[in-house]
Amino acid sequence: MAETERSERRLRPAPLLFEPAEAASDPEHFFDLESMEDPRELLARSTELALAFRAATDRAVEFQAVAAAQLADPQRFDRLTAGDIAERAEWTEDYAKKMIEFGRDLMRDGGRPGEE
């Protein structure tokens, strides 16, 4: 993904508001989209939500990678193996190794996940 595209997405995510418990328990209810009758409004809001969820997913994956790298750090007395991390995160061991390396790269670059 291009850096410009990532930056633009981070600038424009829709606010993700928590829904009341009774609304969240209704499988037909999703951020009040089902009540919108104007298709232009529905497309605009659902697009904003899709972009916000993608941005949130990207950031969450970065945080997962940093956590995996920290847990695998050989300087930790309680270091976990890639297999242990994979089991905890419900990943394959190969994916855990890739995430550990990605997290090390993020930490080496000196920023927190999500920072440009």
C-alpha positions, -999 to 999 in steps of 0.1 A, spaced: 0 0 0 14 34 -9 24 58 19 2 85 5 -28 63 4 -22 52 41 -18 88 52 -49 100 34 -70 72 50 -58 81 84 -69 117 79 -104 109 69 -118 80 90 -154 82 101 -159 83 138 -167 48 152 -193 53 178 -202 26 202 -237 14 198 -260 8 228 -262 -29 239 -297 -33 227 -288 -20 192 -257 -42 190 -277 -73 199 -300 -67 169 -284 -85 139 -301 -61 115 -287 -30 132 -254 -17 121 -244 19 129 -279 30 120 -272 23 83 -304 2 80 -325 33 88 -311 54 60 -334 58 30 -314 81 8 -289 58 -12 -265 87 -15 -263 92 22 -261 54 27 -232 51 3 -214 80 19 -218 68 54 -211 31 46 -179 42 27 -168 63 57 -173 33 80 -154 9 56 -125 33 55 -125 37 92 -126 0 98 -97 -5 74 -77 21 91 -85 6 125 -75 -29 112 -42 -15 99 -34 0 132 -44 -30 152 -22 -53 131 7 -29 137 1 -31 174 -1 -69 172 33 -70 154 49 -48 180 35 -69 208 47 -101 191 82 -86 186 83 -76 223 72 -110 235 99 -127 212 127 -104 224 156 -126 234 165 -102 262 132 -109 280 134 -135 308 99 -146 299 105 -147 261 80 -166 240 88 -187 209 72 -179 176 51 -211 182 39 -198 216 30 -165 201 12 -182 172 -9 -202 196 -19 -172 217 -28 -151 186 -44 -180 167 -18 -176 139 3 -201 120 39 -202 132 52 -189 99 28 -159 102 40 -153 137 76 -152 125 66 -126 99 47 -105 124 76 -106 148 99 -93 121 74 -67 111 71 -56 147 109 -54 150 110 -32 118 83 -9 133 102 -6 166 135 -1 148 120 28 129 114 44 163 77 52 160 46 38 176 23 19 153 2 42 132 26 71 132 41 83 100 
